[in-house]
Amino acid sequence: MKRIPHTFTIVFFLILFAALLTWIVPGGEFVRESFDVANADGSVSQREVVKGDSFHFVDRQPQTWQVFSSLFSGFCDKADIIIFILMVGGAFWILNNSHAIDIGVMAFLRRVQRLNRYRLFRKIGVENVIISLIMIMFSLFGAVFGMSEETIAFVVIFVPLAISMGYDSIVGVCMCYMAAHIGFAGAMLNPFTIGIAQGIAGLPLFSGLEYRFFCWIVLTAIGIVFVLLYAKRVKNHPEKSPVHKLDDYWRGRTQQQADSPVVYHTPRIAWIVYFLVGAALVWCAVRYPLTSITIGSGSSELCLMPVLAGLFLVTGFVALRKSVHFFILDLLIFTIFYLVVGVLGYDWYVMEISALFLAMGLLSGIADSQSADDIAKLFLAGCKDILSAALVVGLASGIIFILRDGKVIDTILYGLTQSLSRAGEMTSMGVMYVFQTLLNIIMPSGSAKAALTMPIMTQFADLTDISRQAVVLAFQFGDGFTNMLTPTSGVLIGCLGVAKIPYATWLKWVWKFILFLIVVGFVLIVPTLFFQFPGF
């Protein structure tokens, strides 16, 4: 059997290849200028974009020793994601020590199995319903508010769930990460891609929603069918899973926790945590009685904080009457609720989400009667367990620094625009789409890519009578699909690291499906060239 290279090895060789390109590709730059962009909330902000006719060649900047300094730059650039991974890993290690997730998973599966009494569920398969509903939920999160980095925290939950249901860690990653990024690619209201791209293209914010909603349905359905077929094969033949041996880590951990005797109890300190958290949530409810939730270009004032505080006071009390384990699960569930409200209503990002999960971990440890020293040791053990996943995120980011500092990216973009000037509508759209797809492999940031490519692509769209909305759609698909295989994506590398899946194993498993999605994406773009859809 061929030995799969370590993820660090693969990424480092990609850095070397990027450095080689800086010796081959001529240096070039576009002039940047400020541009007013409409935000999702109706405000206007300035972004730096390129001038379409400003390209000029510059002296080549071959990268040599920068191969090593790019690692430092990558770690600095992705420091927020690295810290986020470490904090989430440490927090969940504290929570896992209480066995709350394992008890919750087993209780959930026992309840779900009761549905097999009904003929419809026996025919469809209860596990299939669970996987489908979870994937639809995360796909919606990706489509509506651009969920991406947040999925790293959910891998810790869904991989053990998938293992307990008889699947593998890949199914667990697909349930949250892949679903969110399929939704991200087929997004209807994603402010980080569609909002910025349409603003730069001079289009009404979130226009063309109807056809993009159809695209989201198609892509999400394809993703669910693909995962269900794979899950069925793994269930019937576990040895065919590419991570069958690697999942011994998760199976051993699950079995070890299952073998450990569970004593259902509620210590006095858990009640103290309940009252303190309840008081804090009531204070938040009083201070923020209304939350402005922005979805797309619409906004609604909802009393979410008071509702969540009231629900916690009720469910927390009921949970504590059963056992501290269920109370800790209640803390986890409300952490997720507040995460969604924070992202949609208060523009939370990784700093606020990290703090939220850290608080959850600490409160879980205190409620479980762990001493301060024990909590500190558990947190460090969690950081140690997930350290390689955090480090490889910074390592992968070094690829982007090599290409940018080597003055390569603008030259490649200019070469594309020259070729497009001699092409017809169909060919131009195909080349734009393929280029956006390939560019995403080395530049996974959707907002940065929009600022770089949209000013130029919209000009060529006008010259070839292609709808600017179609160009935005090509950008959206091109930005989304390859996120699920590019080694420069910190989110992908972080999720794989948490799940203990080597990058090479994931790439070998997923590349055919991503290629299929890319083809489907082009098929969905083509009708916009011949039919007049709303907003196009």
C-alpha positions in Angstrom: 0.0 0.0 0.0 1.3 3.5 -0.9 2.3 5.6 2.0 0.3 8.9 2.0 2.5 12.0 2.5 1.9 14.0 5.7 -0.2 17.1 5.2 2.8 19.3 6.3 4.9 17.7 3.6 2.3 18.3 0.8 1.8 21.9 1.8 5.5 22.6 2.0 6.1 21.2 -1.5 3.3 23.4 -2.8 5.1 26.4 -1.3 8.2 25.4 -3.2 6.2 25.1 -6.4 4.7 28.5 -5.8 8.3 29.9 -5.4 9.3 28.2 -8.6 6.5 30.0 -10.5 7.9 33.4 -9.4 11.1 32.5 -11.4 9.1 31.6 -14.5 6.1 33.9 -14.6 6.9 37.6 -15.4 6.2 40.1 -12.7 3.2 42.4 -13.1 0.8 44.6 -11.2 -2.5 46.4 -11.5 -3.1 49.8 -10.0 -5.5 49.7 -7.1 -8.1 52.3 -6.3 -10.8 52.8 -3.7 -14.4 51.8 -4.5 -17.7 52.4 -2.7 -19.4 49.1 -1.9 -22.9 48.7 -0.5 -23.0 46.5 2.6 -25.8 44.1 3.5 -27.2 46.6 6.1 -27.5 49.3 3.5 -24.4 51.2 4.6 -21.5 52.1 2.2 -17.9 51.2 2.8 -14.7 51.6 0.8 -12.8 48.7 -0.7 -9.6 48.6 -2.7 -10.1 47.2 -6.2 -8.0 47.1 -9.3 -8.3 49.4 -12.3 -9.1 47.2 -15.4 -6.7 48.9 -17.8 -3.9 49.6 -15.4 -1.8 46.5 -15.7 1.9 47.0 -16.2 4.9 44.7 -16.0 7.3 45.1 -13.1 10.7 43.6 -12.2 10.4 39.9 -11.4 10.6 39.2 -7.7 11.8 35.6 -7.5 11.2 34.1 -4.1 14.2 32.2 -2.4 14.7 32.4 1.3 11.1 33.8 1.5 10.0 30.2 1.3 10.9 30.1 5.0 9.8 33.6 6.0 6.4 32.9 4.3 5.7 30.5 7.1 6.1 33.2 9.7 3.9 35.5 7.6 1.3 32.8 7.1 1.1 32.2 10.9 0.7 35.9 11.5 -1.9 36.3 8.8 -4.0 33.4 10.1 -3.4 34.0 13.8 -7.1 34.5 14.4 -8.0 31.1 12.9 -5.1 29.4 14.6 -6.1 30.8 18.0 -9.7 29.9 17.3 -8.8 26.3 16.6 -6.7 26.0 19.8 -9.4 27.6 22.0 -12.2 25.5 20.6 -10.0 22.4 21.0 -9.2 23.2 24.6 -12.8 24.1 25.4 -14.2 20.8 23.9 -11.6 18.8 25.7 -12.9 20.1 29.0 -16.5 19.4 28.0 -15.6 15.9 26.7 -14.1 15.0 30.0 -17.6 15.1 31.5 -18.8 12.5 28.9 -21.7 14.8 28.3 -21.5 14.6 24.5 -21.3 10.8 24.6 -24.3 10.5 26.9 -26.2 13.0 24.7 -25.3 11.1 21.5 -26.4 7.8 22.9 -29.6 9.2 24.3 -30.3 10.9 20.9 -29.7 7.6 19.0 -31.9 5.7 21.4 -34.7 8.1 20.8 -34.2 8.1 17.0 -34.2 4.3 16.9 -37.8 4.4 18.2 -38.8 5.9 14.9 -38.1 2.6 13.3 -41.5 1.5 14.6 -43.0 3.5 11.8 -42.9 1.9 8.3 -42.1 5.2 6.5 -38.9 5.7 8.6 -37.9 2.1 8.3 -38.1 2.4 4.5 -36.3 5.8 4.3 -33.8 5.0 7.1 -33.7 7.1 10.2 -30.0 7.8 9.8 -30.6 9.1 6.3 -33.2 11.6 7.7 -30.7 12.7 10.3 -27.9 13.3 7.8 -30.2 15.1 5.4 -31.7 17.4 7.9 -28.3 18.3 9.4 -26.8 19.0 5.9 -29.8 21.1 4.9 -29.4 23.2 8.1 -25.7 23.8 7.6 -26.2 24.4 3.8 -28.7 27.1 4.8 -26.2 28.6 7.2 -23.6 28.8 4.4 -26.1 30.2 1.9 -27.5 32.9 4.2 -24.7 34.3 6.3 -21.6 32.6 4.8 -20.8 30.1 7.6 -17.3 28.9 7.1 -14.8 29.1 10.0 -17.6 28.3 12.5 -17.8 24.7 11.1 -14.5 23.8 12.8 -16.2 23.8 16.1 -19.0 21.5 14.9 -16.6 18.8 13.6 -15.9 17.8 17.2 -19.6 17.1 17.6 -20.6 15.4 14.3 -17.6 13.1 13.8 -18.4 11.2 17.1 -22.0 11.2 16.1 -21.2 9.7 12.7 -18.9 7.1 14.3 -21.6 6.1 16.8 -24.1 5.7 13.9 -21.7 3.2 12.2 -20.2 5.6 9.6 -16.8 7.2 9.5 -15.2 10.6 10.2 -15.6 11.7 6.6 -19.4 11.5 6.9 -19.1 13.6 10.1 -17.1 16.2 8.3 -19.5 16.2 5.4 -22.5 16.7 7.6 -21.3 20.2 8.7 -18.2 21.3 6.7 -19.1 20.1 3.3 -22.8 21.0 3.7 -21.9 24.6 4.7 -19.6 25.0 1.8 -22.0 23.7 -0.7 -24.4 26.3 0.6 -21.6 28.8 0.5 -21.1 28.1 -3.2 -24.8 28.1 -4.1 -25.5 31.0 -1.7 -28.5 33.3 -2.0 -27.6 36.0 0.5 -24.0 35.5 1.4 -22.6 39.0 2.2 -19.0 37.9 1.9 -19.2 36.8 -1.7 -22.4 37.9 -3.4 -22.8 41.2 -1.4 -19.2 42.3 -2.2 -19.2 41.1 -5.8 -22.5 42.7 -6.7 -21.5 45.9 -5.0 -18.3 46.1 -7.2 -20.3 45.1 -10.3 -22.8 47.9 -9.7 -25.7 45.6 -9.3 -28.6 45.9 -6.8 -27.7 44.1 -3.6 -28.7 40.4 -3.6 -30.6 40.8 -6.9 -31.1 37.6 -8.9 -32.1 35.8 -5.8 -34.7 33.6 -7.5 -32.3 31.8 -9.8 -29.6 31.5 -7.1 -32.2 29.9 -4.8 -32.9 27.3 -7.5 -29.1 26.7 -7.9 -28.9 26.2 -4.1 -31.6 23.6 -4.1 -29.9 21.7 -6.9 -26.4 21.8 -5.4 -27.6 20.9 -1.9 -29.7 18.0 -3.2 -26.6 16.7 -5.1 -24.5 17.0 -2.0 -27.0 15.1 0.2 -27.4 12.3 -2.3 -23.6 11.9 -2.7 -23.0 11.8 1.1 -26.0 9.3 1.6 -24.7 7.0 -1.0 -21.2 7.0 0.5 -22.6 6.6 4.0 -24.6 3.6 2.9 -21.5 2.0 1.4 -19.4 2.6 4.6 -22.2 1.2 6.7 -22.4 -2.0 4.7 -18.7 -2.3 4.2 -16.7 -0.4 6.8 -13.4 -1.7 5.5 -14.0 0.3 2.3 -13.7 3.6 4.1 -10.4 5.4 3.3 -10.2 6.3 6.9 -11.2 3.0 8.4 -7.9 2.5 10.3 -7.5 6.1 11.1 -10.9 6.2 12.7 -9.6 3.8 15.4 -8.8 7.0 17.3 -12.5 7.9 17.4 -13.8 4.4 17.9 -11.3 3.9 20.7 -12.2 7.1 22.3 -15.9 6.4 22.0 -15.5 2.9 23.4 -13.3 4.0 26.2 -15.9 6.6 27.3 -18.7 4.0 26.8 -16.8 1.5 29.1 -16.3 4.2 31.7 -19.1 3.9 34.3 -21.3 7.0 34.3 -22.7 8.2 37.6 -25.7 10.5 37.0 -25.5 13.2 39.6 -25.9 17.0 40.1 -23.3 18.6 42.3 -24.1 21.8 44.2 -21.6 23.8 42.1 -23.7 23.0 39.0 -26.6 24.8 40.5 -24.4 27.8 41.2 -23.2 27.8 37.6 -26.9 27.7 36.5 -27.9 30.7 38.5 -24.8 32.7 37.5 -25.3 32.0 33.8 -29.0 32.6 34.1 -28.3 36.0 35.8 -25.8 36.9 33.0 -28.3 36.0 30.3 -31.1 37.9 32.0 -28.8 40.9 32.1 -28.1 40.6 28.4 -31.9 40.3 27.7 -32.5 43.5 29.6 -29.6 45.3 27.9 -30.5 44.0 24.4 -34.2 43.5 24.4 -34.3 43.6 20.6 -31.9 42.1 18.1 -31.7 43.4 14.5 -31.3 40.3 12.4 -30.1 41.0 8.9 -30.6 38.4 6.2 -29.8 39.6 2.7 -31.1 43.1 2.2 -33.9 42.7 4.8 -33.7 43.3 8.5 -36.1 42.4 11.4 -36.2 43.4 15.0 -36.7 40.3 17.2 -36.6 39.8 21.0 -34.2 36.9 20.8 -32.1 37.6 23.9 -35.2 37.6 26.3 -36.5 34.4 24.6 -33.1 32.6 24.8 -32.7 33.7 28.5 -36.2 32.4 29.4 -35.6 29.1 27.5 -32.3 28.6 29.3 -33.8 29.1 32.7 -36.4 26.5 32.0 -34.3 23.9 30.2 -31.3 24.3 32.5 -33.5 23.7 35.5 -35.0 20.6 34.0 -31.6 19.3 32.9 -30.1 19.7 36.4 -33.0 17.7 37.9 -31.8 14.8 35.7 -28.0 15.1 35.8 -25.1 17.6 35.4 -24.3 15.8 32.1 -27.6 17.0 30.6 -27.0 20.5 32.0 -23.6 20.6 30.2 -25.3 19.6 27.0 -27.8 22.4 27.6 -24.8 24.8 27.8 -23.5 23.4 24.5 -26.9 23.8 22.8 -27.3 27.4 24.0 -23.7 28.2 23.0 -24.8 27.3 19.4 -27.9 29.3 19.6 -26.0 32.4 20.8 -23.4 31.8 18.1 -26.1 32.0 15.4 -27.7 35.1 17.0 -24.3 36.7 17.4 -23.3 36.2 13.8 -26.6 37.3 12.3 -27.4 40.1 14.7 -24.1 41.5 16.1 -21.5 40.7 13.4 -19.6 38.3 15.5 -16.5 36.7 14.0 -13.8 34.3 15.3 -12.8 36.4 18.3 -16.3 36.5 19.8 -17.0 32.9 18.9 -13.7 31.8 20.5 -14.7 33.6 23.7 -18.1 32.0 23.6 -16.7 28.5 23.3 -14.0 29.1 25.9 -16.7 30.3 28.4 -18.7 27.2 27.6 -15.7 25.0 28.3 -14.8 26.7 31.6 -18.4 26.6 32.8 -18.7 22.9 31.9 -15.6 22.1 33.9 -16.8 24.0 36.9 -20.2 22.5 36.7 -18.6 19.0 36.6 -16.8 19.8 39.9 -13.3 20.0 38.3 -10.7 22.0 40.1 -9.0 25.0 38.5 -5.8 23.1 38.0 -7.7 20.2 36.4 -9.5 22.5 34.1 -6.2 24.1 33.1 -4.6 20.7 32.4 -7.6 19.6 30.4 -7.5 22.8 28.3 -3.8 22.3 27.6 -4.4 18.7 26.7 -7.0 19.8 24.2 -4.7 22.4 22.7 -2.0 19.8 22.4 -4.3 17.3 20.7 -5.3 19.8 18.1 -2.0 21.7 17.7 -1.1 20.1 14.4 -4.4 21.2 12.8 -3.8 24.8 14.0 -0.2 24.9 12.7 -0.9 23.6 9.3 -3.4 26.5 8.8 -0.5 29.0 9.0 1.7 26.8 6.9 -0.8 26.7 4.1 -1.3 30.4 4.2 2.4 30.8 3.3 1.6 29.7 -0.3 -0.5 32.9 -0.8 2.4 35.1 0.5 4.9 33.6 -2.0 2.6 34.2 -5.0 1.6 37.7 -3.9 5.1 38.8 -3.0 6.4 37.2 -6.2 4.1 39.5 -8.3 2.5 36.5 -10.0 -1.2 36.7 -9.4 -1.8 39.9 -11.3 0.2 38.7 -14.3 -1.9 35.5 -14.5 -5.1 37.6 -14.3 -3.9 39.9 -17.1 -3.1 36.9 -19.3 -6.6 35.6 -18.9 -8.2 39.0 -19.9 -6.1 39.1 -23.0 -7.4 35.7 -24.1 -11.0 36.6 -23.3 -10.9 39.6 -25.6 -10.8 37.2 -28.6 -13.5 34.8 -27.4 -17.2 34.5 -27.9 -19.9 34.6 -25.2 -19.9 30.9 -24.3 -16.2 30.6 -24.4 -15.7 33.8 -22.4 -18.1 32.6 -19.7 -16.4 29.2 -19.6 -12.9 30.7 -19.3 -14.1 33.2 -16.6 -15.6 30.4 -14.6 -12.6 28.1 -14.9 -10.2 30.9 -14.0 -12.3 31.8 -10.9 -12.3 28.1 -10.0 -8.5 27.8 -10.4 -7.7 31.1 -8.8 -9.6 30.0 -5.7 -7.1 27.2 -5.1 -4.4 29.7 -4.4 -6.6 32.6 -3.1 -9.5 31.2 -1.1 -10.6 34.5 0.3 -13.8 35.4 -1.6 -13.8 39.1 -0.7 -10.1 39.5 -1.8 -10.8 37.7 -5.0 -13.9 39.8 -5.7 -11.8 43.0 -5.3 -9.2 41.6 -7.7 -11.3 40.1 -10.5 -14.7 41.7 -10.6 -13.7 45.1 -11.9 -12.0 43.4 -14.9 -14.6 40.6 -15.5 -17.5 43.1 -15.5 -15.8 45.1 -18.3 -15.4 42.0 -20.5 -19.0 41.0 -19.7 -20.1 44.4 -21.1 -18.0 43.9 -24.2 -19.4 40.4 -24.9 -23.0 41.2 -24.0 -22.9 38.8 -21.0 -25.0 39.7 -18.0 -23.0 41.1 -15.1 -25.2 39.0 -12.9 -24.0 35.9 -14.8 -20.4 37.0 -14.1 -21.2 37.2 -10.4 -22.7 33.7 -10.5 -19.5 32.4 -12.2 -17.5 34.1 -9.5 -19.7 32.6 -6.8 -19.5 29.0 -8.0 -15.8 29.4 -8.8 -15.2 30.7 -5.3 -17.1 28.0 -3.6 -16.5 24.5 -4.9 -12.7 24.4 -4.7 -12.8 25.6 -1.1 -13.4 22.0 -0.3 -10.1 20.8 -1.7 -7.6 23.7 -1.7 -4.7 23.3 0.8 -4.6 27.1 1.2 -8.0 27.1 2.9 -7.4 27.4 6.6 -11.0 26.2 7.3 -10.6 23.0 5.4 -7.2 22.2 6.9 -8.5 23.0 10.3 -11.6 20.8 10.0 -9.5 17.9 8.6 -7.0 18.3 11.5 -9.8 18.2 14.1 -11.2 15.1 12.4 -7.8 13.4 12.2 -8.2 13.0 8.4 -4.9 13.5 6.4 -5.3 16.1 3.6 -4.1 13.6 0.9 -6.7 11.1 2.0 -9.4 13.7 1.8 -8.2 15.0 -1.6 -8.2 11.5 -3.0 -11.7 10.9 -1.8 -13.3 14.2 -2.7 -11.7 15.4 -6.0 -14.1 13.5 -8.3 -17.1 14.9 -6.5 -15.7 18.5 -6.7 -15.1 18.0 -10.4 -18.7 16.9 -10.8 -19.9 20.0 -8.9 -17.8 22.2 -11.1 -19.4 20.7 -14.2 -22.9 21.1 -12.7 -22.0 24.8 -11.9 -21.2 25.5 -15.5 -24.5 23.8 -16.6 -26.3 26.1 -14.2 -24.5 29.2 -15.6 -25.2 28.4 -19.3 -28.9 29.1 -19.1 -28.2 32.7 -18.0 -26.7 33.3 -21.4 -29.8 32.4 -23.3 -32.8 33.1 -20.9 -33.8 36.3 -19.1 -34.1 35.4 -15.5 -35.2 37.9 -12.8 -32.2 40.2 -12.0 -30.0 38.9 -14.9 
